[in-house]
Amino acid sequence: MLIVSLVGDAIAGMGAQATRAWIVQNATSPEALQNVNDKLGRINSGRVAYAETLRYELEYTKENFDREVLTQSPQWQRGLFGNQAMFACFDAAFGDLIQDAEKPFWESNAKAIEEKWNIGKRPAWTWSLNLPIPRVVIALLLPATVPAREKAVRAELELEATIVVCALKTYELAHGKPPQELAELVPDLLPLLPIDPFDGKPLRYRREGDGWVIWSVGSDLKDDNAEWHEFKYRERGKKREGGGIYFRSTEPQDDLAWYRAHVSRTSSDNTSAQ
């Protein structure tokens, strides 16, 4: 279920990116933008909460464990472990994750839960005598839940930002220029000020000449003033932690320029290697 969620969020992110590109480059009428905004609203209302995804993952893990492990084990092993005790272990671990996922991102701490259930940091005898098989399974699953939560929040941000971009373009068509503040979009184009799902504060915004930029603090919860991006436009081999997640009026051109430069570097590296 986590994999399905990650794939879905990735597809939604690409769709949001393409929608923003169309909005800033091709939208010419408020009616067309209203149609897009209505569709975005329906998508937003149909999103599955990450905590619910974890509940599905819990049920899938228990069913899969029962079918692939317990059913295949000798009778004496099934009697020794017992379904109820093993599933109670799964319930406890995923219960911690689900409770954490129901908190806002800035109050959550999935890494602490991962460490709590990390058997590698405990003496072998403490877990080898205490439901070792499900604990190993849990230890393998939990590391994927930390980045999965971040990606779920990022997908939420992508959709929120696309709705804001739609409102900004509508304002530009009506006034010939972007607003000085996002508050000028409320309540005619947005019901409320858009909130950054990473820290719960209003999304940051500023004019940049005739354009604009909106941004989120990103997963490190530090405001870098949209100076550099958390996961886009990174030089190969130059890892830099943190960064914000921003959306500029020049985003389509920026994406294309980065892609062309990336392809050029890759081709050059391959030629040198030969």
C-alpha positions, 0 to 999 in steps of 0.5 A: 500500500505504501508503494501504491501511495508513493507511485500515486503521489509521484504521478499527482506531482507530475500532473500538478507540475504540468497543470501549473505549466499550462496555467502560467503559459497558456491560460487566457480566460477566467472561465478556463481557469475556473474549470481547472480550479473546480477539478483541482478541488475535486481531486483535493477532496478525494485525497486519502490521508496518510494515516489511512494509507498506514491502516491499509498497510497494516492490514495488508502486512498482517494478511501477507504475513499470515499467508506467506509465513505462518501458513508455510510454517510447521504446525509446531511453529504456528502454535509456538508463536500464535497469530494473536501475539504476532499481530499484536506486535504489528498493531503496536508498531503501526499504531505508533506510526498512525498516531504520529501520522494523524499529527501535523507534520511539524509535530510528528517524529516518525524517525523516533518511532523507527528508532524505537522499533529498530532491532539493530540497536538492541542486544540480539537476545532481547528481540530473538526471544520476543517475536523475532520474525514480526520484529524483523518484518517491522524493522524492514518496513519502518524505514520506508515510512519516514520518506513516505510521510514527507512525500505525502505532504509534498504531494499535498503541497503540490496540489495546494500550490497549483490551486494558488497558481490558478488564483494568481493567474486569474488575478493577473488576467483581471489586473494585468499584474500579480498581487503584492500579497496573497491576501489580495486573492482572498476571498474572491479567488481563494477562500482562505490564505493557503497554508504550508502543510510542512509548518502550518503557517501561510505559504510564503509569497513575494513579487519578483519583477513582473513575476512571483514565487510562492514557497514552503519551508520544506521537510527541514522546517527552515525558511531558506527564502526560496533561495534553493530547492529541497529536491530539484535543480541539484548538481550531480554529486553535490549533496546539500541537505534541506532547502525549501520547495518553491514554485515560480512564475518561471517554473516551466522555463526553469524546469526545461533549462535544468533538464537540458543542462542535465541531459547535456552533462549526462551526454558529456560524461558518457562521451568522456567515459568512452 
